[in-house]
Amino acid sequence: MLVRDIQSGDRAQWAELWQGYLAFYGVFDMPPEVTERTWARFFDPAEPVYACVAEEDGQLRGLVQYLFHRSTWFLDDICYLQDLFTTPEARGKGVARGLIEAVYAKAQAQGAKRVYWVTHESNATAQVLYDKVAAKSGFIQYRKNF
């Protein structure tokens, strides 16, 4: 399994993974312009948004999307691992761990002082891995959409 930066030629396979990720979380009404903007951000040098993919035999098996941002708690940026998804057949084979470790390496290279993410409380399978590769913060997320 090769974990690498996303490339422009990955568009079709990325879109399949992205739709799989959205479906996993029950999101079926994502506006197409959000998907298009997300894709464009990966290749815009002015954007702090990035993606890596896991590839096996020319097929993408997983994706991770992350961004860097300022923090009031650190002098340097921190990294938010926003989206992580693997195909069902890739689960349990170290793909998600490899994608997380790729983000760790990118964050360290950028000088970020923290990588963090959230997951849904019902995603117990993923939490087994997350408990091995990071520490729970104890914080609960609140939000209000507009």
URHUTA-V427950 format. One record per residue. N is the residue number from 1. RES is the residue in one letter. OMEGA is omega in radians with two decimals (999 if undefined). D_LAST is the distance of its C-alpha to the last C-alpha in Angstrom with 2 decimals. Layout:
BEGIN
n:N res:RES omega:OMEGA d_last:D_LAST
n:N res:RES omega:OMEGA d_last:D_LAST
END
This chain:
BEGIN
n:1 res:M omega:3.12 d_last:39.86
n:2 res:L omega:3.02 d_last:38.80
n:3 res:V omega:-3.05 d_last:35.51
n:4 res:R omega:3.04 d_last:34.78
n:5 res:D omega:3.09 d_last:32.28
n:6 res:I omega:3.13 d_last:30.61
n:7 res:Q omega:-3.09 d_last:32.50
n:8 res:S omega:3.13 d_last:31.77
n:9 res:G omega:3.14 d_last:34.12
n:10 res:D omega:-2.95 d_last:31.97
n:11 res:R omega:-3.06 d_last:29.36
n:12 res:A omega:-3.13 d_last:30.47
n:13 res:Q omega:3.07 d_last:30.97
n:14 res:W omega:-3.12 d_last:27.75
n:15 res:A omega:3.09 d_last:25.87
n:16 res:E omega:3.10 d_last:27.70
n:17 res:L omega:-3.14 d_last:26.81
n:18 res:W omega:3.12 d_last:23.12
n:19 res:Q omega:3.07 d_last:23.12
n:20 res:G omega:3.11 d_last:25.08
n:21 res:Y omega:3.13 d_last:22.63
n:22 res:L omega:3.14 d_last:19.67
n:23 res:A omega:3.12 d_last:21.99
n:24 res:F omega:3.14 d_last:23.09
n:25 res:Y omega:3.05 d_last:19.66
n:26 res:G omega:3.12 d_last:19.30
n:27 res:V omega:-3.10 d_last:16.80
n:28 res:F omega:-3.09 d_last:18.36
n:29 res:D omega:3.11 d_last:15.73
n:30 res:M omega:3.12 d_last:14.98
n:31 res:P omega:-3.13 d_last:15.06
n:32 res:P omega:-3.13 d_last:18.40
n:33 res:E omega:3.06 d_last:17.22
n:34 res:V omega:3.10 d_last:15.29
n:35 res:T omega:-3.14 d_last:18.63
n:36 res:E omega:3.14 d_last:20.59
n:37 res:R omega:3.10 d_last:18.75
n:38 res:T omega:3.13 d_last:19.06
n:39 res:W omega:-3.10 d_last:22.74
n:40 res:A omega:-3.11 d_last:23.34
n:41 res:R omega:-3.13 d_last:22.04
n:42 res:F omega:-3.02 d_last:24.82
n:43 res:F omega:3.13 d_last:27.40
n:44 res:D omega:-3.10 d_last:26.08
n:45 res:P omega:3.12 d_last:28.00
n:46 res:A omega:-3.11 d_last:25.46
n:47 res:E omega:3.09 d_last:22.79
n:48 res:P omega:-3.06 d_last:23.02
n:49 res:V omega:-3.03 d_last:22.04
n:50 res:Y omega:3.09 d_last:24.98
n:51 res:A omega:2.98 d_last:26.23
n:52 res:C omega:3.09 d_last:29.46
n:53 res:V omega:3.02 d_last:30.98
n:54 res:A omega:-3.07 d_last:33.82
n:55 res:E omega:3.08 d_last:36.52
n:56 res:E omega:3.13 d_last:39.58
n:57 res:D omega:3.09 d_last:42.21
n:58 res:G omega:-3.14 d_last:39.96
n:59 res:Q omega:3.08 d_last:37.18
n:60 res:L omega:-3.09 d_last:33.82
n:61 res:R omega:-3.14 d_last:33.41
n:62 res:G omega:3.10 d_last:30.30
n:63 res:L omega:2.97 d_last:27.55
n:64 res:V omega:-3.13 d_last:25.84
n:65 res:Q omega:-3.00 d_last:23.07
n:66 res:Y omega:3.14 d_last:22.61
n:67 res:L omega:3.10 d_last:21.64
n:68 res:F omega:3.11 d_last:23.08
n:69 res:H omega:3.11 d_last:21.40
n:70 res:R omega:3.10 d_last:22.61
n:71 res:S omega:3.05 d_last:22.95
n:72 res:T omega:-3.10 d_last:24.06
n:73 res:W omega:-3.11 d_last:26.50
n:74 res:F omega:3.04 d_last:28.41
n:75 res:L omega:-3.12 d_last:30.02
n:76 res:D omega:3.11 d_last:29.34
n:77 res:D omega:2.97 d_last:26.27
n:78 res:I omega:-3.03 d_last:25.16
n:79 res:C omega:3.07 d_last:24.23
n:80 res:Y omega:3.05 d_last:21.33
n:81 res:L omega:-2.96 d_last:22.57
n:82 res:Q omega:-3.05 d_last:19.39
n:83 res:D omega:3.09 d_last:20.98
n:84 res:L omega:-3.11 d_last:24.45
n:85 res:F omega:2.98 d_last:26.11
n:86 res:T omega:3.09 d_last:29.72
n:87 res:T omega:-3.13 d_last:31.37
n:88 res:P omega:-3.12 d_last:32.86
n:89 res:E omega:3.14 d_last:36.37
n:90 res:A omega:-3.06 d_last:35.62
n:91 res:R omega:-3.14 d_last:34.46
n:92 res:G omega:-3.10 d_last:36.92
n:93 res:K omega:3.10 d_last:38.60
n:94 res:G omega:-3.10 d_last:37.13
n:95 res:V omega:-3.14 d_last:34.67
n:96 res:A omega:3.10 d_last:31.55
n:97 res:R omega:3.11 d_last:33.63
n:98 res:G omega:3.10 d_last:34.77
n:99 res:L omega:3.10 d_last:31.28
n:100 res:I omega:-3.14 d_last:30.24
n:101 res:E omega:3.06 d_last:33.48
n:102 res:A omega:3.09 d_last:32.84
n:103 res:V omega:3.07 d_last:29.60
n:104 res:Y omega:-3.12 d_last:31.64
n:105 res:A omega:3.11 d_last:34.23
n:106 res:K omega:-3.13 d_last:31.82
n:107 res:A omega:3.12 d_last:30.21
n:108 res:Q omega:3.13 d_last:33.69
n:109 res:A omega:3.13 d_last:34.85
n:110 res:Q omega:-3.12 d_last:31.95
n:111 res:G omega:3.12 d_last:32.82
n:112 res:A omega:-3.10 d_last:29.65
n:113 res:K omega:-3.13 d_last:30.32
n:114 res:R omega:2.89 d_last:28.05
n:115 res:V omega:3.12 d_last:26.54
n:116 res:Y omega:3.09 d_last:24.00
n:117 res:W omega:3.06 d_last:21.84
n:118 res:V omega:3.01 d_last:20.31
n:119 res:T omega:3.12 d_last:21.31
n:120 res:H omega:-3.11 d_last:20.67
n:121 res:E omega:3.14 d_last:23.13
n:122 res:S omega:-3.08 d_last:24.71
n:123 res:N omega:-3.05 d_last:25.67
n:124 res:A omega:-3.13 d_last:29.05
n:125 res:T omega:3.14 d_last:30.96
n:126 res:A omega:-3.10 d_last:28.95
n:127 res:Q omega:3.07 d_last:29.16
n:128 res:V omega:3.08 d_last:32.94
n:129 res:L omega:-3.07 d_last:32.76
n:130 res:Y omega:3.12 d_last:30.11
n:131 res:D omega:3.12 d_last:32.35
n:132 res:K omega:-3.00 d_last:35.13
n:133 res:V omega:-3.13 d_last:33.47
n:134 res:A omega:3.12 d_last:31.24
n:135 res:A omega:3.04 d_last:30.87
n:136 res:K omega:-3.10 d_last:28.23
n:137 res:S omega:-3.08 d_last:26.49
n:138 res:G omega:-3.14 d_last:26.21
n:139 res:F omega:3.09 d_last:22.62
n:140 res:I omega:-3.11 d_last:19.97
n:141 res:Q omega:2.99 d_last:16.42
n:142 res:Y omega:3.10 d_last:13.63
n:143 res:R omega:3.05 d_last:9.92
n:144 res:K omega:3.11 d_last:6.64
n:145 res:N omega:3.08 d_last:3.80
n:146 res:F omega:999 d_last:0.00
END
